[in-house]
Amino acid sequence: MYQKEIIYMGLFHDQVKERNAGYLKVDERDGMYRVELQVKNMSAAVTGNFPIRLQSEAGWQEADLLAIKEGNGKWNGRAAEPVLRAEIILSDAWKIKGESRLAAAGEQKEKKTDEAVTSVQPEREQGELPERMEETAAERERPSIEAVRPEVYREGAREAAEPKNLTEPETEAETAPVIRAESMSSRQTNRMPAKPLVKAERISVKPEHTPLYENKWEQLLTTYEQIHPYGDNRIYVKLAPKDFIILRENYQHLVNNSFLLHGFYNYRYLILGKEKDFYLGVPGVFYEREKMVALMFGFEAFECEGGKAEEGKFGYYLRKVEL
């Protein structure tokens, strides 16, 4: 099957397309299919190594890891068969994916074949007697029961959001790696950025003899610099990723969270506060695109001084944690 095509990729959250996110170019040469994948238009907080999966008629295969830095990434490879679908797994809920025209055409052909097969009723075997000798008029008019097959699963509405004026990208050299099938569980799906973590200096000065408290939060208030991030009476403390030892073990993995590190590199601090629950906050400016990326990395809320989030307003992206 010949294939020379540009597949437009979209960012999806739980099967709902949010926006365009790049392209995948497939070009057949000498019996192999050269694949060029370009991811762009993502937030600068999207940084790390993410699995690439390609689907052919043989099924899904993990091709490689795509290195995304500050929202952009590029990968070149080869496939032995035409590429029907592609996806980049950012998290359980967020994916970048696209679908070839060949996949849609194959599904339509398969659907028509199934409809033709199910419309043909089997003939009665010779010698088989009906349960009743006569049929009523209502039974003769009743349509026959057809086999029902599940709906074919399709991912996203690709055609509606395709940009029409995208310039076809330049091809890469013939030295791109050949796609290999590997178990996703054997790969690390999201690694820390290559930039080493720079430790932040805490401004607060510890007392010569820090008093001990039975309540852990009261102890933290005497240990770390206090801050009123929203201009009211709520008290938070300033932290750095190196201080995450104070969190419960199942939250210490946040030291590798790309969105959190991006905010820390920009503002040199994070915040932790107690309201009804404990909240970890990443400083940043509110934008709808940034809010979507924050959700992708587990920060489900935004709060600022005055309480109303507006475009361009400084505040904190928050998520619940436990001490």
N, C-alpha and C positions, 0 to 999 in steps of 0.2 A: 504494500500500500504506500503510495507516494504521499509525502507531506512536506509542504513549505508554507509556513503559517506563523503569524504573530498572535499569541494568546494573551489577552489582556487580564491582568491579575487584579483582584479586589481584596480589600480588608473586610473580613466577616467577623461578626460577633454573634455566636449561637445561630448560625445559618442566615443571619441578616446582614446584607452588604451595607457597609458604612461609607466607603469611598474607593476610588481607584488607588492602586498601590504599585503599579509597574507593569511589566510585561514578561512573557516567555516566548522566545523565538525558536522555532524548530525548522531545520533545513537538512534535507537528505542529500548525502554525498557518498558515493562509492559504497552503497548498501548500509551505511550507518547514518544515524540521525544526530546532527549536531544541535546541542541545546544551549541557549544563552538566556540566563535568568537575571533580570534587573528589578530590584526593589527600590522604590523612592517615595517621596511625599509622606514619609512617616515622621513622627516626632523625634527630636534629637535624643529623647530618653530611651528610645528603642535601640539598645545596644547589646550585643551578645552573639552567640552561635546557635542557630536554630535549624532543626532537621528539615531537609527537602524530601518530599515524597512524590514520585511520578507514577502514573497509572498507564499501562499499556493493555493490550488484549490478554496478556499473561497475568495481569493483576497489579497490585500496588507493590512498589519497591522503594526502600529508603535509598536515595541517591548519594547524599553527602550532607555536610553541614554548611549552611550559608552564614557567613560572617556579616552581621549588620552593625555598622558604626554610625551613630548619630542619625539613625533613620534611613540610611542608604546602604545597599549591598549589591554585589554582582557575583555571579557564578557561571562557569562554563563547563559543560560535560558532554557525554555522548550516550546514546541509547541504541539498542539493537532493534527496537520496534518503534512505530509511531507513538507519540505521546498523546494520550487522550485527555488526561487531567493532571494538574500539578497543585501541590499545596505546601506551604511553609507553616509549621506549627509553632506559634508564639507562646500559647498556653492552652489549657483545656478548652477555654471558651473562645479564644481569638486565633484566627488563621488567615493567612493570605493565600488565595487560591484562584484558579481559573480553569476553563474547560475548552477543549478544542472543538471545532466544527465537526470533526470526524466522530466525536462521541455523540453529539446530538443527532447526526445523521444515522449512526448505528442504532440508536435507541428508537428512532422513528421506523426504521426498517424492521427492527425486532417486534415493535408494537403491531405493525401491519401484518406481519407473519402470524403472530399470536391470534390476532382477530380473525384471520382467515381460517386458522386451524379450529378455533372454538366455534365458528359459525357452521361447520360441517357436523351434522348429527350422525352418530353411528347407526348403521343399518341393523335391523332386528335379525338375530341369528336364525338360520333355517330351522324350522320345527318349533321355535319358541312360541308359546301360546300367551296371549295377553291375559291379564288378570280378569278383565271383563270383556265381554264380546262386543259391547257397544260403547261408544263415546257420546257424551252429551254435546250439544252445540257449543256450550261455554268452554268445555275442555278442548274442542277442536280449535277454538279461537285463542286459547291461552298460549303465549310464546314458550318455546322450549327453554329449559334452564341451561345456561352456558357456564363453562368453567370460569372462575374469577381468579385472575392473577394479581399479585400485589403491584402497586404503582411503582414505576421505575424511579429510583431515587436520583434526583438531580440537585446539584449544589449551586445555588445562587442564580440570580438573573443577570447573566453576563452580557447579553446582547444590548440591554437597555442602557447600560452605563459605559459602553465603549467610546472612547474619544475617537473622533474621525480623522484628526490631522496629526497623529503621532508619526514622526519621521522614523522610518525603518532604521534600526541601529546597525552599526558596522559589525561585521563578523569578526570572531577572534581567531587565533592561530589553531592549527590542527592538533595541538598538543594537549587538548582538554582531557581530563580523566574520564575513563569509561565508567558508567553507572554500575554500582555494585549493590546487591541486596544484602542488607544486614538488619539485625534486630534493633529496633529503636531503643530497647531497654539497655543495650550495650553501649549507648552513646550518652554523653552528657548533653541534655537538651538546652541548657542555658548556663553559660559560664560567666565568670566575672570579666569585666572589660580588662584589656591588657594594661591599662593605666594603673599603676600601683596606688593603693589607698594612702592618701596623705593624712596623717593624724592631725586633728584640730586641737589647738591649745584651748583649754577651758579658762575662761576669764575669772571665774569665781575663785576665791581664796579659801581653802579649807581651814577651819580653826585648828589650833595646835593639838587639841584633844577633842576629836569628834565624839559627841555623846552618842550612846547606843539607845535605840528605840525598839520596842517590840513590834511596832507597825513599820513595815518596809517602806511605805510611801513617805512617812514622816522622816525616816532615815535618809531617803533620797533628797528631800527638801533641804536637809542640812549639809548634804554632800555636794550637790550640783548647783550651778547658778540658776536663780529663779527668773522667770519672765512672765509678763502679762501680754500674751500674743494678740488678744482681741480688745485691748483697752478697757477691760472691766476687771472684776475681782477674781476671775479664774486664774489659778496659778499653775504654770507649767515649769519644767526644768529643761535646760539645754543639754543635749547629748551629742555624741559622735558615734559612728558605727562601732568603734572599739569598746564602747560602753554597753553593748548589747548583752554582755554577760549577766546583766541584771534582769533580763527577760527570761521567761520560761524557755526551756530547751527547744520546744517546737516553734518558737518565734525567732531563734537566733540565726536561722537561715536568711533572715532579712538583710543580713550584712552583705549578701550577694545580689540584692534586688537592684536591677538596673535603674529603675525610676528613682528609688531612694538615693542611690549613689550620685545620680545626675543632679538632684537637688542639693545634696551635701557639697558636691564640688563647686556649685555656683554660690552658695551662701555660707558654707563652712560650719553649719550647725543643723541639728534636728531638734524636735521638741517632744516631750512626753508629759502628759497631764492626766489628772484623775477627775472625771465627772461622775456619771453613773458607772461608767467603765473606764478603763485606762485606754488612752489614745496616743498613738505615735504619729507625729506630724512632720511632713516634708515641706519646707518653705518653697513658694513658687507663685507665679502670676496666673490668674485664672483665664483660660481660653477653652472653648469647647473641644478643640482638638487635644489639648493637654489633659482635659478632664477625661476624655476617652482613653488615653494612654494610661492615666493614673488608675482607672478601673481595671485595665488589662493587668496591671501589676499589683492589684489588691487594695488600692486606696480608694475607698468607696464614697468619701465625703470631702467637701471643701468648706472651710470656714474662714471668715475674715472679720476685720473690725467693722462693726455696724451690722453684721449678719447677712448682708445681701451680696451674693456673688455676682460681679459684673465683669465684662470683658476688660482685661488689662489691670484688674485690681489685685494687689498683693495679698496673700493669705497662706493657708496651709492645707495641703491634701492629707487626709487623715485615714487611719485604719485602727481597728480595735486590736489590742494586745493584752497579754497577761503577764504579771510579775511572779 
